[in-house]
């Protein structure tokens, strides 16, 4: 059994620690986690590896989760009058390079098409790393008057970012699937409302569908979107690796792109104005975060709302009780669940025995298994076995569908509460530098007073300093490779929800007066 | 008004003509049709042009049609136990070139990525023109035993074929959206059943959703999929251009790819066998065909089942009847239609007058307009104006939603019957070569006796000969450019539904004994 390796490391209770108590050597854990992650996603049939680095095959078991997220998201954005569209995969060099900060942010990762068949193209053509420069010239054509605003479009597509960091399925891939919303508005404030509404949908995807708590907030200047005015983000925490991860971002683009691409309109007074814009994206990374947060030693644990199958019925057949005897009864249970729109499958395959099926569906994370044996048939009942927590309940067949529906809701809620508890246990406030690294190592998420978004140098200082101290703690002074870099602390966000900041509080890095609290962590 | 140019040319009744009666000069009509097509797709807000040749922007008005097709198709394939998945955009040169006939078919159109950022890649990487070579190595990993068969996957994605023929939005584009189904089976016959089921779904997309009749049949050897065993197709007819168009294809791949990619399994006796495979694809071309078949002088005419809006409510406001007076009544009509799941919009914008709105929604092809003026309010009714055929009916508000639903069904049926009639009027049987070109020119679709699929040379002969005669008829002898090529006749398919073939019937080209009827036309 490959499942016996430790997947979820046990964690101490929440408390602030002083330097001497710190002793966790992160790099070793990371390797274990990443091996285990690979096992889980392959064995659960979510991912197959592919012969081009950074590209992976999304098998039906993961792709269906993406479809369920899409379905929910489409309903929500329709309520915001956002319409779906599709723009080209390719962008010319001229266009891509029009917004200077933007291209600087993406240029090193752009994949270029230079040939078709045997022939060189007249000019190289980029594959979209994101679609601002593809969409906005069209926005410029479509928008003439204030009557044409707001313009709200969304696109589901693949994008390519040819990164050289270690690729990880779902979390960091060279091609990934996402939605990108792009809107144009008549005022800064209208755009801002859109930015926050989109971000709130992302929060809901994580919290309501994936059962993962997130911290919504602003990115610092250093971490914001290339070419934008400001970036908002939802940040999640992954207990098993002790790392934070950016869940999704929603950008206020200000008028930067509007000016570059001439997205102008006549206002009510007939005067020419430049539109205010937003862009916001959610990727298949969501699935990876979900796997990491909820997975256990046996494999996947899927939140019911995004489980491709919420329930699997396994007939307990034997020599004395062949499938023919159980089939009609199992069939009637199947139907009663389908009538309640529960995603359910009857696994009546003869080539596998019940034990094999239990292990199979547990590994794939199906929230509820319904066992139906001869005794259940006799007693007109069935046994529910819950993947999250392992509860077993015998239920009568009459109320079965309702009981399953209620249990699925309960599991969804329980998984979220559990994840909230874990996250909260790993988030501490620290106000002095000497306590920073020890708490980062033990608790992983650290909230500190901060002197403000403009002071990028101090952000870099924390990064360097935290890396140095961490490596020293682990006895790895002087290391400079990727593993070493990954122990540095990064700002995750300036949470919208700010704790009190007493007058006179000092920034943890600069010692200057603090203007806000900022959240730090080691990040993917 | 740009709409006054002739869009649908009037057609003579069905009859076989002799050479002297032929007089249609196709190239000129094509230019007119293509200009008109561009106007319609831009003015109806389906397409915006883009600065890379062969790439277009699918605006919400066309993309929604694609989503409606997707939704229907997903439901159908689920019934066939086909699951959705997602495979990478990229394929290495080695893999792409593994099946020789296949790569020969696609190589000239392949787009190659050779750089990332400023750096050259170690080896060029192709963008998928289709995904056989991307998927099948994974099939080889997943398939071990007869228990793993059948394997049935589908993917919704973009593909790239860098063609140099004249690009046309929807119909011939360098990037397009499609679904590609890929399956593996234990026998030739199982694969064959899958091929035909997929093709029947394509027939239903055209006939039931898009209201376009198609002829299902086999492609000839010359026209079949590169690397496959045989190709089936649904062929549509476009009255306005007099051309046929391949609607979608479903391929029996035999064991060709299975052998190349080692897709082997142990059968029940423990012997190693090679899987039999299929692949089948439907593209955004569907939307272009729909526009061409149903469009009229005013713009789009959308079949209700794929119309993004099936119905638009236009309040007839005036000085004496401001919107406030009509709003509650219009709102209640809106709700009653929404309750019946009719896709409806209330166009209560104040900045446009009713006349502008009529023209706007007609151009966009909305099936039914509901006009609500002060007299309708008084009489508790509304006026339905039907886009297809122009009928106007006054209906009482009580049965309005039912009346609209019934009218939408009627329109869907009427559009299909109309298209069937048009197609049938342009399909004739011809048994002697001298009648071939005249009937091709007048009727466009010609069914002839044929000596069989293997005789590729005779197919080429008909192509050359028909081009020569057509150009001579049009006074364009010796022309060899693209326009001239496009007047040649091509085999469309060998229809499944074969007319009687009396003993002794001769092939129209070779004079050898005929083995079947084949359908010819000028094709996109």
Contacts between the chains, C-beta under 8 A, distances in Angstrom:
chain1	res1	chain2	res2	distance
A	48	B	138	5.2
A	48	B	141	6.7
A	48	B	142	7.6
A	50	B	87	7.9
A	50	B	88	5.5
A	50	B	138	7.8
A	51	B	92	5.9
A	51	B	95	7.2
A	51	B	137	7.4
A	52	B	88	6.4
A	52	B	90	5.2
A	52	B	91	7.8
A	52	B	92	6.2
A	52	B	125	6.4
A	55	B	88	3.9
A	55	B	89	7.6
A	55	B	90	5.9
A	56	B	88	7.2
A	57	B	85	7.1
A	57	B	86	7.4
A	57	B	87	5.3
A	57	B	88	6.9
A	57	B	138	5.7
A	58	B	85	6.0
A	58	B	86	4.1
A	58	B	87	7.7
A	59	B	85	5.5
A	60	B	83	3.7
A	60	B	84	6.3
A	60	B	85	5.1
A	60	B	153	7.1
A	63	B	83	7.9
A	63	B	84	5.5
A	63	B	85	5.0
A	63	B	86	5.3
A	64	B	83	7.5
A	64	B	84	7.0
A	66	B	86	7.7
A	67	B	84	6.6
A	83	B	60	3.7
A	83	B	63	8.0
A	83	B	64	7.5
A	84	B	60	6.3
A	84	B	63	5.5
A	84	B	64	7.0
A	84	B	67	6.6
A	85	B	57	7.1
A	85	B	58	6.0
A	85	B	59	5.5
A	85	B	60	5.1
A	85	B	63	5.0
A	86	B	57	7.4
A	86	B	58	4.1
A	86	B	63	5.3
A	86	B	66	7.7
A	86	B	177	6.5
A	87	B	50	7.9
A	87	B	57	5.3
A	87	B	58	7.7
A	88	B	50	5.5
A	88	B	52	6.4
A	88	B	55	3.9
A	88	B	56	7.2
A	88	B	57	6.9
A	88	B	175	5.8
A	89	B	55	7.6
A	89	B	158	5.7
A	89	B	160	7.0
A	89	B	175	5.2
A	90	B	52	5.2
A	90	B	55	5.9
A	90	B	175	6.9
A	91	B	52	7.7
A	92	B	51	5.9
A	92	B	52	6.2
A	95	B	51	7.1
A	107	B	117	6.1
A	108	B	117	4.2
A	108	B	118	7.7
A	109	B	116	7.0
A	109	B	117	6.4
A	110	B	116	6.8
A	110	B	117	6.1
A	111	B	113	4.9
A	111	B	115	7.4
A	111	B	116	5.2
A	112	B	113	6.4
A	112	B	114	6.8
A	112	B	115	4.1
A	112	B	116	7.1
A	113	B	111	4.9
A	113	B	112	6.4
A	113	B	113	5.4
A	113	B	114	7.7
A	113	B	127	7.0
A	114	B	112	6.8
A	114	B	113	7.7
A	114	B	114	4.7
A	114	B	115	6.3
A	115	B	111	7.4
A	115	B	112	4.1
A	115	B	114	6.3
A	115	B	124	7.0
A	116	B	109	7.1
A	116	B	110	6.8
A	116	B	111	5.2
A	116	B	112	7.1
A	116	B	162	3.6
A	117	B	107	6.1
A	117	B	108	4.1
A	117	B	109	6.5
A	117	B	110	6.1
A	117	B	162	6.9
A	118	B	108	7.6
A	124	B	115	7.0
A	125	B	52	6.4
A	127	B	113	7.0
A	127	B	127	7.8
A	137	B	51	7.4
A	138	B	48	5.2
A	138	B	50	7.8
A	138	B	57	5.7
A	141	B	48	6.7
A	142	B	48	7.6
A	147	B	351	5.6
A	153	B	60	7.1
A	157	B	158	7.4
A	158	B	89	5.8
A	158	B	157	7.4
A	158	B	158	6.9
A	160	B	89	7.0
A	162	B	116	3.6
A	162	B	117	6.9
A	175	B	88	5.8
A	175	B	89	5.2
A	175	B	90	6.9
A	177	B	86	6.5
A	351	B	147	5.6
